[in-house]
Amino acid sequence: MLPHLVDVEHPGTTTDRYDNEVDDWSPGAVTHAEVAAWLQQSSGDEDNDQRSAQVAEWVLICNPEDTAGNALTVHGQDRVTWQALTFEVIGPPGPAYTPDELHHYEIRLRYVKG
């Protein structure tokens, strides 16, 4: 049961002034994939050293295909948006298999505010 719809955002690329390829998060460069998912917060903390920040880690469980039926691709530099929250993906997704096929992904997320 995956009751939430999330948006997986993958950056485009551009070249900086030193000819290095870097992520491009401008609206026209980002690709989006909507996927059915379940989100759950797994930890939370307040960082009060020199600033007031809230940091939380979440787990995203989602289908291996987006809502259009295309194979879902998620990388460590991607972002996930759900409602008004934007998360960064921590590392590669963890695939979970049935005996026959890929069943779902388990993806660690980080949310930082402040």
N, C-alpha and C positions, 0 to 999 in steps of 0.2 A: 504494500500500500504506500504509494508515493503521492501525497496530497498537495505538494507545493510545486509551483512552476518557478524555476530559476533561470537566469540568463548567464550563460558561460561566455565570457568575453576574451577573445584572443587578439593581442596587439598585432598591428602591421609592423613593418620595419621601414626605417629611413636611415640616411647616412648623415652623421654629424659633421661638423666642420673639420674634423681630423680624419675623415674618411672611414670612421668606424660605423658598423651597422648597429643601430640601437632600436629599442622598442618605440613604436609610434602609437600613442594612445589618442590621437586626434579622432574626432567622430567619423570621418570618412575612411580611416585606415583600419578600424577595429571590426572584426567579424563577430557575429553573435550566433549562439545556438541556444534555443529554449529547450529545457529538459525537465521531465517529471522527477521530483526528488523528495527526500526527507532530510531535514536539518535538525541537528541537536547540538547544543552547547556542551562542550566537554570540560572546559576550565575557564576561569576568569581571574583577573588580577588588576590591582591598581598600582600604577607606577608613579610614585610621588617624589622621585629623585630628580629635582630640577624642573619638574613639570607635573601637571595633573593629567594623567592619561589612564584610560581603561583599555585593557588588552584581554581578548578572549579567544580561545580556540574552539572551533566547531568541527563537527563531522558531517559531511554531505554524503548521502547514499543516493545514487541515481542510476537510471537506466543507461545501458551502453549505447543507446541511440537517442537522438534528439526527437522532438515532437513531430518533425517532418519525416522521420524514419532513416535519417542519415547516421552513419557511425559517428559517435561522439569522440572528439579529440580534446584532451586536456593536458596542459603543460604547467610546469612550476611557475611560470611568469604570468599565468592567466589570472583573471578576476572573475568572481561570481557575484551577481547582484540578486538580492531577494528582498522584496518590499523596498524599504528605504535604506537597507544595509548593503554595503559593498565590502566583500571579503577578498583577501589575496589567497591564492592557492599555495599551500606549503608542500613542495616536492611533487613527485609524480603521483598519479592516482593509483590506488591499489585495486587491481582487478580481482573479482570473486567469481569463481566458476562453478557450474553444476558439472556433473560427470560428462555432459555433452558439449557445453558451450559457455561463453562468457555470460554471466547472469547480471552483474551490476558492478559499479565502481564505488569504492569508498575513498573519499577525498578529504584530506585535512585542510581546514581553512583557518585564517587568522583575521580577526577584526580589531582594528585599533582606532580609538577615538581620543583626541586631545594631544 
